[in-house]
């Protein structure tokens, strides 16, 4: 487990990857947030922007397993993983309403990049909507040898369902 900023512990982080925290005034983080608006995961929409040499080369958003509004609402109240206290990034298969790692934008953008070929360095990923990286996404980032991971400033509070100051479920209502 690596500690960032001397306080945030993360169990999954690609070796050799620098982690930076930026605000929404960063153009790529703002684009990641806008990409997250396309997600059908109403509980925790996530957007990712992959950047090479300052140019966006890919982007995506997460796709929730449930799309019917009633099912989404039920999942928000009765998610099996949350009920059992399972941390983010683990055992998605337990809950039919949770997206598996392969529908996460970090995984999808990194996988497509491997198929197309890596155009150069540095490779940066801007992630809006998460505060932790799951094992599937971690492995995809490791395969492309991601140089820099950018997370939203205070993401460990804003997107952590166990933190009292989280904004989950109202991310876009704060505009």
C-alpha positions in Angstrom: 0.0 0.0 0.0 1.4 3.4 -0.9 0.7 6.6 1.0 0.2 9.8 -0.9 0.3 13.3 0.6 1.3 11.6 3.8 -2.4 10.8 4.6 -4.3 9.1 1.8 -3.6 5.3 1.6 -4.3 3.6 -1.6 -3.9 -0.1 -2.2 -3.7 0.1 -6.0 -1.3 2.4 -7.7 0.8 1.7 -10.8 4.5 1.6 -10.0 6.3 4.6 -11.3 3.1 6.6 -11.6 3.0 10.1 -10.1 -0.3 11.2 -8.5 -1.3 14.8 -8.6 -4.4 16.6 -7.3 -6.0 19.3 -9.4 -9.1 21.4 -9.2 -11.9 21.8 -11.8 -10.0 24.8 -13.1 -7.7 22.3 -14.8 -8.9 22.0 -18.4 -8.5 18.2 -18.5 -10.2 17.6 -15.1 -13.1 19.7 -16.3 -13.3 17.6 -19.4 -13.3 14.4 -17.3 -16.2 15.8 -15.3 -18.1 16.6 -18.5 -17.5 13.1 -19.8 -18.9 11.7 -16.5 -22.2 13.4 -17.3 -22.7 10.7 -20.0 -22.6 7.9 -17.5 -25.8 6.0 -16.7 -24.4 5.2 -13.2 -26.4 7.8 -11.3 -24.8 6.9 -8.0 -21.1 7.3 -8.9 -20.6 8.6 -12.4 -16.9 8.6 -13.5 -15.1 10.2 -16.4 -11.6 9.7 -17.6 -9.5 11.6 -20.1 -6.2 10.1 -21.4 -3.7 12.7 -22.5 -0.4 12.4 -24.4 1.9 15.4 -24.7 -0.9 17.8 -23.7 -3.4 16.4 -26.3 -6.5 14.3 -25.5 -6.1 11.0 -27.1 -9.1 9.1 -25.6 -11.9 9.6 -23.1 -14.7 7.6 -21.6 -17.2 7.2 -18.8 -18.4 4.3 -16.6 -21.5 2.4 -17.5 -23.7 1.2 -14.7 -25.2 -2.3 -14.9 -28.6 -0.8 -14.1 -30.4 1.8 -16.2 -34.0 1.8 -15.1 -34.5 4.7 -12.6 -36.4 2.5 -10.1 -33.6 -0.1 -10.1 -31.0 2.5 -9.8 -32.8 4.0 -6.7 -33.1 0.5 -5.2 -29.4 -0.1 -5.8 -28.5 3.2 -4.1 -30.4 2.2 -1.0 -29.6 -1.5 -0.9 -26.2 -2.1 -2.6 -25.0 -5.4 -1.3 -21.4 -4.4 -1.4 -22.0 -1.2 0.7 -24.3 -3.1 3.1 -21.5 -5.6 3.7 -18.9 -2.8 4.0 -16.9 -4.0 1.0 -14.4 -1.3 0.0 -14.3 0.4 -3.3 -12.6 -1.6 -6.0 -13.4 -5.1 -4.7 -15.8 -7.8 -5.4 -18.0 -6.1 -7.9 -19.5 -9.5 -8.8 -21.3 -9.7 -5.5 -23.8 -7.0 -6.4 -25.7 -7.1 -9.7 -26.1 -3.3 -9.6 -22.4 -2.5 -9.4 -20.3 -2.0 -12.6 -17.5 -4.5 -13.0 -14.0 -3.1 -13.6 -14.2 -3.6 -17.3 -16.9 -1.0 -17.7 -14.8 1.6 -15.9 -13.5 4.5 -18.0 -9.9 4.0 -16.9 -9.9 0.4 -18.0 -11.6 1.2 -21.3 -9.3 4.1 -22.3 -6.1 2.2 -21.4 -7.2 -1.0 -23.2 -8.1 0.9 -26.4 -4.7 2.6 -26.2 -2.9 -0.7 -26.1 -4.9 -1.8 -29.2 -4.1 1.4 -31.1 -0.5 1.8 -29.9 1.0 4.3 -27.5 1.7 7.5 -29.5 4.4 8.9 -27.1 5.1 10.2 -23.6 4.1 11.4 -21.1 0.8 9.6 -20.7 -1.5 11.2 -18.2 -4.9 10.1 -17.0 -7.4 12.5 -15.5 -10.0 10.8 -13.4 -13.1 12.6 -12.1 -15.6 10.7 -9.9 -13.3 8.2 -8.0 -10.9 8.5 -5.1 -9.4 5.0 -5.4 -8.3 2.8 -8.3 -9.7 -0.7 -8.6 -7.4 -3.7 -9.4 -8.7 -4.0 -13.0 -8.0 -0.4 -13.8 -4.7 -0.6 -12.0 -3.5 -3.4 -14.2 -4.7 -1.6 -17.3 -2.7 1.6 -16.2 0.3 -0.6 -15.5 0.2 -2.1 -19.0 0.4 1.3 -20.7 3.0 2.4 -18.1 1.0 5.5 -17.2 3.2 8.4 -16.2 0.8 10.6 -14.3 -2.5 10.1 -12.6 -4.5 13.2 -11.9 -7.4 13.1 -9.3 -9.7 15.8 -8.3 -8.6 17.8 -5.3 -10.3 16.4 -2.1 -11.6 13.4 -4.0 -11.0 11.2 -1.0 -13.8 13.2 0.7 -16.0 14.0 -2.2 -16.3 10.5 -3.8 -15.8 8.3 -0.8 -19.2 6.9 0.3 -17.9 6.5 3.9 -16.9 10.1 4.3 -19.5 12.5 5.8 -18.6 15.3 3.3 -19.2 13.1 0.2 -21.2 14.4 -2.7 -22.3 11.1 -4.1 -25.7 11.2 -5.7 -25.5 15.0 -6.1 -22.3 15.5 -8.0 -23.9 17.6 -10.8 -26.5 19.3 -8.6 -23.7 21.5 -7.1 -23.2 23.5 -10.3 
